[in-house]
Amino acid sequence: MIQVSSSPSVPAGGGSRPAAPSGGNAPQAPGDDVLEDLTPEQLAAQWEEEKPPAAGALANAASSLVVLGVGTGALVLSVAMGLGTPAAPEPGLWPFMISCVMVVLGLFQLTVGRHNRDAEKFTRMSSAPLTGLVTLAAMVALMPAIGFELPALVLCIIWMRFLGGETWRSTLLVSAIVVAAFYGIFVLALNTSIPHLF
Amino acid sequence: MDFLNPVINGFAVVLEPSNLLYCLIGVVIGMLIGVLPGLGPAATIAILLPLTYNVEPVTAIIMLAGIFYGAQYGGTITSVLLRLPGEASSVVTVFDGYQMAKQGKAGTALGLASIGSFIGGTASIVGLTFLAPVVASFALDFGPAEYSALALLGILLVATISNGAKTKALIAAAVGLLLATVGRDIFTGESRFTFGNLELADGIDFVPIAMGIFGLGEILYNLEERHRAAKAPSKVTNVWPSRTDLTQASGAIARGSVLGFFLGILPGGGATIASMASYAMEKKRAKQPERFGKGAPEGVAGPETANNAAATSSFIPLLTLGIPANATMALMFGALLIQGVTPGPQLVEQDPGLFWGVVNSMYIGNILLLIMSLPLVGIFVKILRVRAAILAPVTALITLLGAYTINNSMFDVTLVVVFGIVGYLMKKFGFEPGPLVLAFVLGSLLESSLRRSLLVFGGDPTGFFTRPISATLLIVFVLVAVLPGIRTLLAKRTTAPSEQPITTKIKEKV
């Protein structure tokens, strides 16, 4: 069985009734009744718990270093473009000012904001966006060569079946309808120049 | 009565069939995305930006505005019926709305929310009608120095009032400003940060950035977000609230309208903050605060009124000063720029058709929404059956294909995917995407007015303090920069401790 569809909270399943029988809705039902009488505070606490786990200091340091890197890079490039004076600025002056601010903020974040809990950990669930991203990138790469229809169909099937836990039957049916609808809208009705096979 | 002439002419603009149609499309889409958890109004507006290329500016903004305030109505439905806030601005509605639904008064809660939203929205439009021309005429004398100060202040306010970490929001804003410098320097014509790439020579378009960071980033993020499984809602009957319910809630609606109107104007304010402030205020004012959280009608009516009033009044800074007050308004700003319209104080005078057309379309939109959320609410409840697993690939495809149609180029599509990754990673690492997009939109305005004013002042930065308005704005800028410490202290003293966990956990859905 595909790992995502066996988890009770299906990714991208907002407002969804997991369609797969293995969706695991059953263990949640009794819990749901217990939760009926929560006060706002308890409800908020419950939401807080359901949030993805916070990432540690390492993730914060990494993002600060990326900011520092970008800031320093932009700083060097702006100096190379020439700064000029405030009265007669050259192209590099404004980017130079911004990159200075960025470097300062990056340093501040690296030292003071190290222990903030606002970054999210990458979990097993993060494989879903990664898969999604790969399909999107593949679609961008393939579209000029073979048109949008087949990549779009494959994208729909992967997203619905493997990321969304739909049944094969509804996946195939809906994917076909979706691609046909897009063909109708973008190619037949709007007559855009989107690369298409048929 | 000269003042009223353009207002009345604005109605003629709204009543053109195509504008009415787009208004309807906008509010229906807004209602839908409000009902469906996942995509928020800003993401939807970003994804649909390519749609606006081939229509008149006024028509485009009428539709986009409809999506924005329509979402405020729709978000209520899931809050009340499923205890799942469709939008961040409806989170507090859950507390009393769901309890009312459990007591069999779901219809009453929805009815009160719709009527409150309608009154709040309408009161806010009336306020907008009278206040906007005043602000605009005041701002007509603004020179480059004032605009630099105003843009700086706007970016700072949006970054500091956002929910995430302030430093990270400011970093996001700095990245946005930096991205805006890519391309040809407007003063010298020299290329900046293009790395020899011809596609970048004219700078990065606003639309791929917005579609990527707001649209695709949000879609990717939602792929891993844990969602609670929703139960099929019970049937909603009797949405017309009784006279006693209305009397009980009327005070909350009146207070919510005023509170929402003013919080909406404030840069960085907006619907979410307005709804939370209204809930806190109603709870504080109530004679028996313990009723809150157990199905108090005021706890639904107040916040729902306030979020709609704020959504409407946040158009004031955009349409009169050309400074967007929040991320969604930054998208409107971008949409107007695409159309060749620069929002600013001269807009009321130079393009009254557009200005009053957009403002007056909100009356129509609110009436349409009232109809959709009272008698037709059952249809929207049915929409909840559409599964997100099916919606996600559809929205992703709309984004990619839509991005292609902007310039018929694959480069734009690639940019959208790249910025989609950036947007996703920003959300994962706790960086608000809103300030980035806002700063990007204001970037070139800020740079050009800064450089122009430095030319005027002969290169002396203290010149900003010789002009009263720019000096005031810059002093406010400094105050805002150092105020957060003082504000947290104040917040600790004024808000009841029980409110704390609620406010900290709400993540702005863009």
Interface residues (C-beta under 8 A of the other chain):
Chain A: P8 S9 V10 P11 A12 G13 G14 G15 S16 R17 P18 A19 N25 Q28 D32 E36 T39 P40 E41 L43 A44 A45 W47 E48 E50 K51 P52 A55 A59 N60 S63 V67 V70 G71 A74 L77 M81 T85 P86 A87 A88 P89 E90 P91 G92 W94 P95 I98 S99 V101 M102 L105 G106 F108 Q109 V112 G113 N116 D118 A119 E120 F122 T123 M125 S126 A128 P129 G132 L133 L136 A137 M139 V140 M143 P144 F148 A152 L155 C156 W159 M160 L163 G164 G165 E166 S170 V174 S175 V178 F182 F186 L190 T192 S193 I194
Chain B: L36 P37 G38 T78 L82 R83 L84 V92 V94 F95 K102 G164 A165 T167 K168 L170 I171 A174 V175 L177 L178 T181 D185 F187 T188 E190 R192 F193 L216 I219 L220 Y221 N222 L223 E224 E225 R226 H227 R228 A229 A230 K231 A232 F292 G293 L384 V386 R387 A388 A389 I390 A392 P393 V394 A396 L397 L400 L401 Y404 T405 N408 M410 V413 T414 V417 G420 I421 Y424 K427 K428 F429 G430 F431 E447 L450 R451 L454 L455 G458 G459 D460 P461 S498 P501 I502 K505
